[in-house]
Amino acid sequence: MKFIKLALIASLSLCVSLPAFSESTSSPSKSTQKADKYDGIEITVNINTATAEELETLLIGIGEKKAKDIIQFRQENGLFEKAEDLIKIKGIGKSTVEKNKERILL
């Protein structure tokens, strides 16, 4: 009889603990997923054709000033050949380029 009670208690404790375990191993919430998707749509921006507003809105770490600097650099030096060319612009470093690598189109 004690064995049956022990087995019952063990079974119940597994039922209680398994849902908590499954919640902690579920897929990450939307807030922790990559920032390059919005409602399942991939966010990309062509740095050779985008407006300053598009650059500011769609690229991580790019504000109004840096967006205008990207446009100015593009006008003075021609089209970007690779995403890494953005580091030629003052205030944009490798870290910013790396954060946006999957968003940048040429």
FENNOR-V393049 format. One line per field, one symbol per residue. phi: phi as a letter, one per 30 degrees, with the letter a starting at -180 (. if undefined). psi: psi as a letter, one per 40 degrees, with the letter a starting at -180 (. if undefined). A space follows every 50 residues. Layout:
phi: ???
psi: ???
This chain:
phi: .dddddddddddddddddedddddcddddedcdedcbbhicdcbbddcbd dddddddccdicceddddddddedddciddcaedddddcejccedddddc edcdcb
psi: dddddddddddddddddddddddeeiiiiddeiieeihfehhhihheeei iddddddehhehadddddddddddddeaihdideedeehhehadddddde dedhi.
